[in-house]
Amino acid sequence: TLSSSSAASDVYKRQASDVDNQSFGIKIHNIVVDGADVSATTGYVGGLICYSDQNNQGTLLKNVIVSNSVIDASAASSGIGGLFGMFTSTSGTAPTDQGRVESLKSIDNVITAVNVATATGGIFGEFSAEHLETRKMISNSTVSGSTNVGGIVGLHYDGRIAEAVSKGDVSGSINVGGFVGNMNLAATFICLLY
């Protein structure tokens, strides 16, 4: 259930075993998911949303935090991330001010995948959003997997990421990076990383 953490606040806390949402042009802002236990044996896994397909004309994702949570994909074959298992944008022409994705935080989470095929990231397991600019992100979570493991993104197909900080521990076997585990250079733009 969602409950208000303060009468004068827009911040909500959700404690749930899993979050599953396929959406188009969604609006999510000022949300806190704290202390969740999210796990799956197949498909995508995310602390906030497992699979999200965005339309840049209407998307607003701002001030979203997942914290103190355990996100586990014991046998998942797809991406696992602190906020999104898979984040993609399949429509639109270019990043515009009409669609905004900013201020995403993955704080003190434990994100774990054991399947060799699972991309694992502090915020995004897999990221393919060339039609949206995604900015102002922080991951201070422990990320561990096997292949394509990154502090922010496990597997980055394409898209723009700016102003991001990765401070957590990242471990894996193949394609492991403090920021991105594996990056496809087609239509990719990354800047101001710390």
C-alpha positions as CSV (number, residue, x, y, z in Angstrom):
1,T,0.0,0.0,0.0
2,L,1.0,3.6,-0.5
3,S,1.0,5.8,2.6
4,S,1.9,9.5,3.1
5,S,5.0,9.9,5.2
6,S,3.9,13.5,6.1
7,A,0.7,15.4,5.8
8,A,2.4,18.3,4.0
9,S,4.6,16.1,1.8
10,D,4.3,14.5,-1.6
11,V,6.7,11.8,-0.6
12,Y,5.3,8.3,-0.3
13,K,6.8,5.0,0.9
14,R,6.0,1.6,-0.6
15,Q,6.8,-1.7,0.9
16,A,6.2,-4.5,-1.6
17,S,7.4,-7.8,-2.8
18,D,7.4,-6.7,-6.4
19,V,6.6,-3.8,-8.7
20,D,5.5,-4.5,-12.3
21,N,4.4,-1.7,-14.6
22,Q,4.5,-1.4,-18.4
23,S,3.7,2.2,-19.2
24,F,3.7,4.9,-21.9
25,G,4.3,8.6,-21.1
26,I,4.0,8.1,-17.4
27,K,4.3,10.8,-14.7
28,I,6.0,9.7,-11.5
29,H,7.5,12.3,-9.1
30,N,8.4,12.8,-5.5
31,I,8.3,9.1,-4.7
32,V,10.3,7.1,-2.1
33,V,10.5,3.3,-2.1
34,D,12.2,2.4,1.2
35,G,12.9,-1.0,2.6
36,A,11.4,-3.1,-0.2
37,D,12.2,-6.7,-0.9
38,V,11.9,-7.2,-4.7
39,S,12.7,-10.6,-6.3
40,A,11.9,-12.6,-9.3
41,T,13.0,-15.8,-11.1
42,T,12.5,-14.6,-14.7
43,G,12.0,-11.4,-16.7
44,Y,13.0,-7.9,-15.7
45,V,13.4,-6.8,-12.1
46,G,13.4,-3.2,-10.7
47,G,13.1,-1.6,-7.4
48,L,10.5,0.8,-8.8
49,I,9.4,-0.6,-12.2
50,C,10.5,-3.8,-14.0
51,Y,9.9,-2.7,-17.6
52,S,9.2,0.8,-18.7
53,D,8.6,2.0,-22.3
54,Q,8.4,5.8,-22.4
55,N,7.0,8.4,-24.8
56,N,9.1,11.6,-24.6
57,Q,6.1,13.8,-25.3
58,G,4.5,13.0,-21.9
59,T,7.1,11.4,-19.6
60,L,7.9,13.0,-16.3
61,L,10.1,11.0,-13.9
62,K,11.5,13.3,-11.2
63,N,12.7,13.0,-7.6
64,V,12.4,9.3,-7.4
65,I,14.4,7.4,-4.7
66,V,14.7,3.7,-4.0
67,S,16.6,3.1,-0.7
68,N,17.5,0.4,1.8
69,S,16.0,-2.2,-0.4
70,V,17.0,-5.7,-1.6
71,I,16.5,-6.3,-5.3
72,D,17.3,-9.9,-6.3
73,A,17.1,-11.8,-9.5
74,S,18.1,-15.3,-8.6
75,A,17.5,-16.7,-12.1
76,A,16.2,-13.7,-14.1
77,S,17.2,-13.8,-17.8
78,S,16.7,-10.1,-18.4
79,G,17.9,-6.8,-16.7
80,I,17.8,-6.0,-13.0
81,G,18.2,-2.4,-11.7
82,G,17.9,-0.4,-8.5
83,L,15.0,1.5,-10.1
84,F,14.3,0.0,-13.5
85,G,15.0,-3.5,-14.9
86,M,14.6,-2.1,-18.5
87,F,14.1,1.5,-19.4
88,T,13.4,2.2,-23.0
89,S,11.9,5.0,-25.2
90,T,10.5,3.8,-28.5
91,S,8.8,6.9,-29.8
92,G,9.6,10.5,-30.4
93,T,12.3,12.2,-32.5
94,A,14.8,13.6,-30.1
95,P,15.2,14.6,-26.5
96,T,12.9,17.5,-25.8
97,D,11.9,19.6,-22.8
98,Q,8.5,18.0,-23.0
99,G,9.8,14.7,-21.5
100,R,11.9,14.9,-18.4
101,V,13.8,12.2,-16.5
102,E,15.9,13.6,-13.7
103,S,16.9,13.2,-10.1
104,L,16.8,9.4,-9.8
105,K,18.6,7.9,-6.7
106,S,19.5,4.4,-5.7
107,I,20.7,4.7,-2.1
108,D,22.0,1.9,0.1
109,N,20.4,-0.9,-1.9
110,V,21.7,-4.4,-2.5
111,I,21.2,-5.4,-6.1
112,T,22.2,-9.0,-7.0
113,A,21.9,-11.2,-10.1
114,V,23.4,-14.6,-10.4
115,N,22.4,-15.5,-14.0
116,V,25.2,-15.0,-16.5
117,A,22.8,-13.4,-19.0
118,T,21.4,-10.8,-16.6
119,A,22.5,-7.1,-17.1
120,T,22.7,-5.5,-13.6
121,G,22.9,-1.8,-12.7
122,G,22.5,0.5,-9.8
123,I,19.7,2.4,-11.5
124,F,19.0,0.7,-14.8
125,G,19.6,-3.0,-15.7
126,E,19.2,-2.2,-19.4
127,F,18.9,1.3,-20.9
128,S,17.8,2.1,-24.4
129,A,16.2,5.6,-24.5
130,E,17.6,7.7,-27.3
131,H,14.5,9.8,-27.3
132,L,14.9,11.1,-23.7
133,E,17.7,12.8,-21.9
134,T,18.2,11.3,-18.5
135,R,20.1,13.4,-16.0
136,K,20.9,14.0,-12.3
137,M,21.3,10.5,-11.0
138,I,23.1,9.1,-8.0
139,S,23.8,5.4,-7.2
140,N,25.3,4.6,-3.8
141,S,24.3,0.9,-3.8
142,T,26.0,-2.4,-3.9
143,V,25.7,-4.0,-7.3
144,S,26.8,-7.5,-8.1
145,G,26.2,-9.8,-11.0
146,S,28.0,-11.8,-13.6
147,T,28.0,-10.1,-17.1
148,N,27.3,-6.5,-17.9
149,V,27.4,-5.0,-14.5
150,G,27.6,-1.2,-13.9
151,G,27.2,1.3,-11.0
152,I,24.5,3.2,-13.0
153,V,23.7,1.0,-16.1
154,G,24.4,-2.7,-16.7
155,L,23.8,-2.7,-20.5
156,H,23.5,0.7,-22.3
157,Y,22.2,0.2,-25.8
158,D,21.7,3.9,-26.7
159,G,20.5,7.2,-25.2
160,R,21.7,10.2,-23.3
161,I,22.8,10.3,-19.7
162,A,24.2,13.4,-18.0
163,E,25.2,14.5,-14.5
164,A,25.5,11.2,-12.8
165,V,27.4,10.0,-9.7
166,S,28.2,6.4,-9.0
167,K,29.7,5.7,-5.5
168,G,28.7,2.1,-4.6
169,D,30.6,-1.1,-4.8
170,V,30.3,-2.9,-8.2
171,S,31.4,-6.5,-8.8
172,G,31.1,-9.1,-11.5
173,S,33.0,-11.4,-13.9
174,I,32.7,-9.9,-17.5
175,N,32.0,-6.3,-18.6
176,V,32.1,-4.7,-15.2
177,G,32.3,-0.9,-14.9
178,G,31.9,1.7,-12.1
179,F,29.4,3.5,-14.3
180,V,28.4,1.3,-17.3
181,G,29.1,-2.4,-17.7
182,N,28.6,-2.6,-21.5
183,M,27.9,0.3,-23.8
184,N,26.8,0.2,-27.4
185,L,28.2,3.4,-29.0
186,A,25.3,3.9,-31.5
187,A,23.3,7.0,-30.6
188,T,24.9,7.2,-27.2
189,F,25.9,10.4,-25.3
190,I,27.2,10.5,-21.8
191,C,28.7,13.5,-20.0
192,L,29.5,14.9,-16.5
193,L,30.0,11.7,-14.7
194,Y,31.6,11.4,-11.2
